Structures are given as C-alpha cells and as structure tokens.
Amino acid sequence: MMQKDKPDDYVIASGESHSVRDFVKMAFDYVGLDYKYKDYVKIDDRLIRPAEIYNLIGDYSKAKKELEWEPKTRFDELVKIMVQSELDRLSNTGV
C-alpha cells in the first residue's frame, strides 16, 4: 500500500464474520476463564444492533488484486496475539 505510486483506499479484512461476543469469549478462554465472561462483562441492550442487520464481512478483493495481499492470520489466532500482547505489556508494568 505504502509503495504504490498513487494513494488509494483498501479494505484490510479477514473475510470472516465474528461478533464482539465471539472476541470476548475467545479472549476469556485464552486466559483460562473459559466462558465466564458474563461474570465480568456487562451488555447494554440499547447498543445491540437490530436483527435486520446483515452479516457484515470485509471484502479485501481489491487489496488482493492490486497488492497481492490476503489475510494470513485467522481470527482466533489474532485474538490470542492481542491478548498475549496485553498480558506482556501488563507484566512489564508491574500490574
């Protein structure tokens, strides 16, 4: 993207669909709390999307075509990387 002669917009996405709940469940599972997220996470029903919302999936086809880019990291692995990064950061701060 940065090496292109002309700037353009690209969608960088996994091509998969996951909810925030999926992310939270995986993150809690990674730290050994399995599905106890309900003990720690409060859900505000006012912020839940209406049922009519279609399944949203990022389309990275332009990036694949023009940049020869495609995702290499699956969602579950990305969650693990993010959680581990935060755990490492916290352990370095003495928290």
C-alpha positions as CSV (number, residue, x, y, z in Angstrom):
1,M,0.0,0.0,0.0
2,M,2.7,2.4,1.0
3,Q,4.8,1.6,-2.0
4,K,2.1,2.4,-4.6
5,D,2.7,5.4,-6.8
6,K,-0.8,6.7,-6.2
7,P,-2.6,6.6,-2.8
8,D,-5.8,4.6,-2.7
9,D,-8.3,3.1,-0.2
10,Y,-8.2,-0.6,0.6
11,V,-10.1,-2.8,2.9
12,I,-7.8,-4.9,5.0
13,A,-10.1,-7.7,6.5
14,S,-10.2,-11.3,7.3
15,G,-13.2,-12.2,5.0
16,E,-14.8,-13.8,8.1
17,S,-17.6,-12.6,10.2
18,H,-17.4,-12.6,14.0
19,S,-19.3,-10.8,16.8
20,V,-17.9,-8.8,19.7
21,R,-19.2,-11.7,21.8
22,D,-17.0,-14.1,19.8
23,F,-14.0,-12.0,20.5
24,V,-14.8,-11.7,24.2
25,K,-15.4,-15.4,24.6
26,M,-12.1,-16.3,22.9
27,A,-10.1,-13.7,24.9
28,F,-11.5,-15.0,28.2
29,D,-10.9,-18.6,27.1
30,Y,-7.3,-17.8,26.3
31,V,-6.6,-16.6,29.9
32,G,-8.3,-19.6,31.4
33,L,-11.6,-18.1,32.3
34,D,-13.5,-20.1,29.7
35,Y,-16.9,-18.7,29.2
36,K,-17.1,-16.8,32.5
37,Y,-17.1,-13.5,30.5
38,K,-20.7,-12.9,31.7
39,D,-19.3,-12.5,35.3
40,Y,-17.1,-9.6,34.1
41,V,-18.8,-8.0,31.0
42,K,-22.0,-6.0,31.1
43,I,-24.1,-5.9,28.0
44,D,-26.1,-2.7,27.3
45,D,-29.1,-3.9,25.4
46,R,-29.5,-0.4,24.0
47,L,-26.4,-0.9,21.9
48,I,-27.3,-4.2,20.3
49,R,-27.9,-3.9,16.6
50,P,-31.4,-4.6,15.3
51,A,-31.9,-8.1,13.9
52,E,-32.2,-6.8,10.3
53,I,-28.5,-6.1,10.1
54,Y,-27.0,-8.4,7.5
55,N,-23.9,-10.4,8.1
56,L,-21.0,-8.0,7.7
57,I,-17.8,-9.3,6.2
58,G,-14.9,-7.2,5.0
59,D,-14.2,-7.6,1.3
60,Y,-10.4,-7.5,0.7
61,S,-10.6,-8.4,-3.0
62,K,-9.2,-5.0,-4.2
63,A,-6.2,-5.4,-1.9
64,K,-5.7,-9.0,-3.1
65,K,-6.0,-7.9,-6.8
66,E,-3.9,-4.7,-6.6
67,L,-1.5,-5.5,-3.8
68,E,-1.4,-9.3,-3.9
69,W,-2.4,-9.2,-0.3
70,E,-4.6,-11.7,1.6
71,P,-5.1,-12.5,5.2
72,K,-2.7,-14.9,6.8
73,T,-3.8,-14.7,10.4
74,R,-7.1,-16.3,11.4
75,F,-9.5,-14.6,13.8
76,D,-8.8,-17.0,16.7
77,E,-5.0,-16.5,16.3
78,L,-5.4,-12.7,16.1
79,V,-7.4,-12.8,19.4
80,K,-4.6,-14.8,21.0
81,I,-1.9,-12.4,19.7
82,M,-3.8,-9.3,21.0
83,V,-4.5,-10.8,24.5
84,Q,-0.9,-12.1,24.8
85,S,0.4,-8.7,23.8
86,E,-1.7,-7.0,26.6
87,L,-0.6,-9.6,29.1
88,D,3.0,-9.0,28.2
89,R,2.5,-5.2,28.5
90,L,0.9,-5.6,31.9
91,S,3.6,-7.9,33.2
92,N,6.2,-5.3,32.2
93,T,4.5,-2.5,34.1
94,G,4.3,-4.5,37.3
95,V,0.5,-4.5,37.3
